[in-house]
Amino acid sequence: MNDTHLRRLGGSDLRVSPLNLGGNVFGWTADEATSFAVLDAYRESGGNFVDTADAYSAWAPGHTGGESERVIGAWLAARGHDDMVIATKVSRHPDFPGLSAGNIKAANEASLGRLGVEAIDLYYAHFDDPDTPLAESAEAFSALVDQGRVRYVGLSNHSPDRIREWLALCDENGWHRPVCVQPQYNLVERGIERDLVPLALAEDLALLPYFGLARGFLTGKYRPGRADDGSPRAAGARAYLDDPRGERVLAALDAIAAERSAELSTVALAWLVERPGVASVLSSARNLDQLRGLLALNDLRLTAEETALLDEASA
């Protein structure tokens, strides 16, 4: 994939690949050697955008958080990183919870150390923190940009009202605005189209959806009567079978995938990456086999008829 496939990230000068490679599995369900292989293959395909968080993978037994950042940092040190856009997040690490100014500064310092970089390209407020004044958080993120520790700010898991408030504070005080938002969005989770998508389009905020495959449901491997694969997300994925739309969407994906000789995951992400305001879609791969279906996104573009079929099935 050449640079012509890269997309501008909101109101920034960052240009990113359509697939935003999720790093939540690195150091967790993918060991360091496997993680390196996935990152190498992603980069060789033309991918340049890797997403992680300081909390990954604090939930796993024996882990403390920061495991993913350490693996990515080791890979960057071994391979070089001038062509990569690295995103990470703050607010959920056990040692750095919340979005107070002091916590943001300390968490940023820790992430810089684990990643081995001088500046984080895209630094997210991972989850909203209702216990900290929004102005305190917004100013602290902006200060990191002024200090050269962060290039751009992003918001993840914030409501449209809180995003509006954050933007207003930045405009009133001359602080650096967020350039993107990272919401849950996929063929069976389209609620953001009512409020967040119009806001993002109006404010030049790139949309960077996560759970683009609905916890694996849109890969097609979770079907009525079929045994689970042991994935930690299996229960969440199977829940979509309780919604009539779930089977309708799978049927539409099946039809398009068969016609295109493509995997269901590729078709589902191809629909998502062309939605209004979407710059890149976030998805992770714990091995090379999973990555291959994601990389096919580089070459698959749906027809208007195929998009309409998925729109109707998922409405």
C-alpha positions as CSV (number, residue, x, y, z in Angstrom):
1,M,0.0,0.0,0.0
2,N,1.4,3.4,-1.0
3,D,1.0,6.8,0.6
4,T,-2.0,7.6,-1.6
5,H,-4.1,5.3,0.6
6,L,-3.3,7.2,3.8
7,R,-6.1,9.4,5.2
8,R,-5.9,12.7,7.1
9,L,-6.7,12.4,10.8
10,G,-9.2,15.1,11.6
11,G,-7.7,18.6,12.1
12,S,-4.1,17.3,12.3
13,D,-1.3,16.8,9.8
14,L,-1.2,13.1,10.6
15,R,-2.0,10.7,7.7
16,V,-2.9,7.2,8.7
17,S,-3.7,3.9,7.1
18,P,-7.3,2.7,6.9
19,L,-6.5,-0.1,9.4
20,N,-5.6,1.1,12.9
21,L,-3.8,-1.9,14.4
22,G,-4.9,-2.6,17.9
23,G,-2.3,-3.4,20.4
24,N,-4.5,-4.6,23.3
25,V,-3.4,-8.2,22.6
26,F,0.3,-7.6,22.6
27,G,1.9,-9.0,25.7
28,W,-1.4,-10.7,26.6
29,T,-2.9,-13.2,24.1
30,A,0.1,-12.6,21.7
31,D,3.5,-13.1,23.2
32,E,6.4,-10.8,22.2
33,A,7.6,-13.0,19.2
34,T,4.1,-13.2,17.8
35,S,3.4,-9.5,18.4
36,F,6.6,-8.7,16.5
37,A,5.5,-10.9,13.6
38,V,2.1,-9.2,13.5
39,L,3.6,-5.7,13.6
40,D,6.2,-6.6,10.9
41,A,3.5,-7.9,8.6
42,Y,1.3,-4.9,9.2
43,R,4.1,-2.5,8.4
44,E,5.1,-4.4,5.3
45,S,1.6,-4.1,4.0
46,G,1.8,-0.3,4.3
47,G,0.2,0.1,7.7
48,N,1.5,2.9,9.8
49,F,-1.0,3.4,12.7
50,V,-0.7,1.4,16.0
51,D,-3.1,1.9,18.9
52,T,-2.5,0.9,22.6
53,A,-3.2,2.2,26.1
54,D,-1.3,2.3,29.3
55,A,-3.8,0.0,31.0
56,Y,-3.3,-2.9,28.5
57,S,-3.3,-5.6,29.9
58,A,-3.8,-4.9,33.6
59,W,-6.9,-7.2,33.6
60,A,-4.9,-10.3,33.0
61,P,-3.6,-12.4,36.0
62,G,-0.1,-11.4,36.9
63,H,-0.1,-8.3,34.8
64,T,0.1,-4.8,36.1
65,G,-0.6,-2.7,33.0
66,G,1.8,-1.3,30.4
67,E,2.6,-4.7,28.9
68,S,1.4,-3.7,25.4
69,E,3.3,-0.5,25.5
70,R,6.5,-2.3,26.5
71,V,6.1,-4.8,23.6
72,I,5.5,-2.0,21.1
73,G,8.4,0.0,22.5
74,A,10.7,-3.0,22.1
75,W,9.5,-3.4,18.5
76,L,10.0,0.3,17.8
77,A,13.6,0.1,19.2
78,A,14.4,-2.9,17.1
79,R,12.8,-1.7,13.8
80,G,12.8,2.1,14.0
81,H,9.7,4.2,14.0
82,D,10.0,7.3,11.9
83,D,7.2,6.2,9.6
84,M,4.8,5.0,12.4
85,V,2.0,6.8,14.1
86,I,1.7,5.6,17.7
87,A,-1.4,6.2,19.8
88,T,-1.8,5.5,23.5
89,K,-4.2,6.4,26.3
90,V,-4.5,7.5,29.9
91,S,-7.0,7.0,32.8
92,R,-7.3,3.3,33.4
93,H,-3.8,2.2,34.5
94,P,-4.0,0.9,38.1
95,D,-1.2,3.3,39.1
96,F,-2.6,6.3,37.1
97,P,-6.3,6.3,37.3
98,G,-8.4,9.2,36.2
99,L,-7.7,12.5,34.4
100,S,-6.4,14.9,37.0
101,A,-3.6,17.1,35.7
102,G,-0.9,15.5,37.9
103,N,-2.0,12.0,36.9
104,I,-2.0,12.9,33.1
105,K,1.5,14.2,33.5
106,A,2.8,11.2,35.4
107,A,1.1,8.6,33.2
108,N,2.4,10.4,30.1
109,E,6.0,10.2,31.5
110,A,5.5,6.4,32.2
111,S,4.1,5.8,28.7
112,L,7.0,7.6,27.0
113,G,9.4,5.5,28.9
114,R,7.7,2.2,28.0
115,L,7.3,3.2,24.3
116,G,10.8,4.6,24.1
117,V,9.8,7.7,22.2
118,E,10.2,11.4,22.8
119,A,6.6,12.3,21.9
120,I,3.4,10.3,21.6
121,D,1.8,11.0,18.2
122,L,-1.8,10.7,19.5
123,Y,-2.6,10.8,23.2
124,Y,-6.2,9.9,24.3
125,A,-8.3,10.5,27.3
126,H,-9.3,6.9,27.5
127,F,-12.5,7.2,29.6
128,D,-14.3,10.3,30.9
129,D,-13.5,11.2,34.6
130,P,-16.5,12.8,36.2
131,D,-14.5,13.5,39.4
132,T,-12.1,15.9,37.7
133,P,-13.1,19.2,36.3
134,L,-13.0,19.0,32.5
135,A,-11.1,22.2,32.3
136,E,-8.3,20.7,34.4
137,S,-8.0,17.7,32.0
138,A,-8.2,19.7,28.8
139,E,-5.5,22.1,30.0
140,A,-3.2,19.3,31.1
141,F,-3.5,17.6,27.7
142,S,-2.8,20.9,25.9
143,A,0.2,21.5,28.1
144,L,1.7,18.2,27.0
145,V,1.4,19.3,23.4
146,D,3.2,22.6,24.2
147,Q,5.9,20.7,26.0
148,G,6.5,18.5,22.9
149,R,5.5,15.3,24.8
150,V,2.4,14.8,22.7
151,R,1.7,15.8,19.1
152,Y,-2.1,15.6,19.1
153,V,-5.0,14.9,21.6
154,G,-7.8,12.4,21.2
155,L,-10.9,11.5,23.2
156,S,-12.2,8.0,23.7
157,N,-15.5,6.9,25.3
158,H,-16.8,10.4,25.9
159,S,-20.4,11.4,25.3
160,P,-21.2,14.0,22.7
161,D,-22.1,16.6,25.4
162,R,-18.7,16.1,27.1
163,I,-16.9,16.4,23.8
164,R,-18.7,19.6,23.0
165,E,-17.7,21.0,26.5
166,W,-14.1,20.0,26.0
167,L,-14.0,21.7,22.6
168,A,-15.6,24.8,23.9
169,L,-13.0,25.0,26.7
170,C,-10.2,24.7,24.2
171,D,-11.7,27.4,22.0
172,E,-12.2,29.8,24.9
173,N,-8.8,29.3,26.4
174,G,-6.6,28.8,23.3
175,W,-5.8,25.2,24.2
176,H,-5.0,22.5,21.7
177,R,-8.2,20.8,20.5
178,P,-8.7,17.1,20.2
179,V,-8.4,15.9,16.6
180,C,-10.4,12.6,16.9
181,V,-12.8,10.6,18.9
182,Q,-12.7,6.8,19.4
183,P,-16.2,5.3,19.9
184,Q,-17.7,1.8,19.6
185,Y,-19.1,1.6,16.0
186,N,-19.9,-1.3,13.8
187,L,-22.6,-2.9,11.7
188,V,-24.6,-4.0,14.8
189,E,-23.7,-0.9,17.0
190,R,-24.8,2.2,14.9
191,G,-26.1,4.4,17.7
192,I,-23.5,7.1,17.3
193,E,-24.9,8.0,13.9
194,R,-27.7,9.9,15.7
195,D,-25.4,12.3,17.6
196,L,-21.7,11.7,17.6
197,V,-21.2,11.4,13.9
198,P,-22.8,14.8,13.1
199,L,-20.8,16.4,15.8
200,A,-17.5,14.9,14.5
201,L,-18.3,16.0,11.0
202,A,-19.1,19.6,12.1
203,E,-16.0,19.9,14.3
204,D,-13.4,18.1,12.0
205,L,-12.9,15.3,14.4
206,A,-11.8,12.0,12.8
207,L,-13.8,9.0,13.9
208,L,-11.6,6.0,14.8
209,P,-14.1,3.2,15.7
210,Y,-13.1,0.4,18.0
211,F,-14.9,-3.0,18.2
212,G,-15.3,-2.7,14.4
213,L,-15.9,-6.5,14.4
214,A,-18.3,-6.4,17.4
215,R,-16.0,-8.4,19.6
216,G,-15.5,-10.9,16.8
217,F,-19.2,-11.4,16.0
218,L,-18.8,-10.0,12.5
219,T,-16.1,-12.5,11.6
220,G,-18.9,-15.0,11.3
221,K,-17.4,-17.6,13.7
222,Y,-20.2,-17.2,16.3
223,R,-23.3,-18.9,14.9
224,P,-26.3,-20.7,16.5
225,G,-25.2,-24.2,17.5
226,R,-21.5,-23.6,16.8
227,A,-19.1,-24.1,19.7
228,D,-17.0,-21.1,20.9
229,D,-13.3,-20.9,20.1
230,G,-12.3,-20.1,23.7
231,S,-11.7,-16.4,23.0
232,P,-12.1,-14.1,26.0
233,R,-14.7,-12.1,24.0
234,A,-16.9,-15.0,23.0
235,A,-19.7,-14.3,25.4
236,G,-19.9,-10.6,24.3
237,A,-19.9,-11.7,20.6
238,R,-22.6,-14.3,21.1
239,A,-24.9,-11.7,22.7
240,Y,-25.5,-10.2,19.2
241,L,-27.3,-13.4,18.2
242,D,-30.1,-12.4,20.5
243,D,-30.8,-9.4,18.3
244,P,-32.7,-10.1,15.1
245,R,-30.3,-7.8,13.3
246,G,-27.4,-10.1,14.1
247,E,-28.4,-12.9,11.9
248,R,-29.6,-10.5,9.1
249,V,-26.2,-8.8,9.1
250,L,-24.4,-12.2,9.0
251,A,-26.5,-13.3,6.0
252,A,-25.7,-10.1,4.1
253,L,-22.0,-10.5,5.0
254,D,-22.1,-14.1,3.9
255,A,-23.6,-13.1,0.5
256,I,-21.0,-10.4,-0.2
257,A,-18.1,-12.4,1.1
258,A,-19.0,-15.3,-1.2
259,E,-19.3,-13.0,-4.2
260,R,-16.0,-11.3,-3.5
261,S,-14.1,-14.4,-2.3
262,A,-13.4,-12.3,0.9
263,E,-13.6,-13.0,4.6
264,L,-16.6,-11.6,6.5
265,S,-14.3,-9.5,8.7
266,T,-12.8,-7.8,5.6
267,V,-16.3,-7.0,4.3
268,A,-17.5,-5.7,7.7
269,L,-14.5,-3.4,8.0
270,A,-14.8,-2.2,4.4
271,W,-18.3,-1.0,5.2
272,L,-17.1,0.8,8.3
273,V,-14.1,2.5,6.9
274,E,-16.2,4.3,4.3
275,R,-18.7,5.6,6.8
276,P,-18.9,9.5,6.9
277,G,-16.1,10.9,9.1
278,V,-14.2,7.6,9.6
279,A,-10.5,8.0,9.1
280,S,-9.4,4.5,10.2
281,V,-10.8,1.5,11.9
282,L,-9.3,-0.2,14.9
283,S,-8.9,-3.9,15.0
284,S,-6.4,-6.3,16.6
285,A,-4.9,-9.6,15.6
286,R,-3.4,-12.1,18.0
287,N,-1.7,-14.1,15.2
288,L,-0.8,-13.8,11.5
289,D,-3.9,-15.7,10.4
290,Q,-6.2,-13.1,12.0
291,L,-4.1,-10.3,10.5
292,R,-4.5,-11.5,6.9
293,G,-8.2,-10.9,6.9
294,L,-7.7,-7.4,8.3
295,L,-5.0,-6.5,5.7
296,A,-7.3,-7.4,2.9
297,L,-9.1,-4.2,3.8
298,N,-6.4,-2.3,1.9
299,D,-7.8,-3.7,-1.4
300,L,-11.5,-4.2,-0.9
301,R,-14.0,-1.4,-1.7
302,L,-17.7,-2.2,-1.6
303,T,-20.0,-1.2,-4.4
304,A,-23.0,1.0,-3.8
305,E,-25.3,-2.0,-4.0
306,E,-23.2,-4.0,-1.4
307,T,-23.2,-1.0,1.0
308,A,-27.0,-0.6,0.6
309,L,-27.5,-4.3,1.4
310,L,-25.5,-4.0,4.6
311,D,-27.2,-0.7,5.5
312,E,-30.6,-2.3,5.2
313,A,-29.6,-5.4,7.1
314,S,-28.2,-3.4,10.0
315,A,-30.7,-0.6,10.2
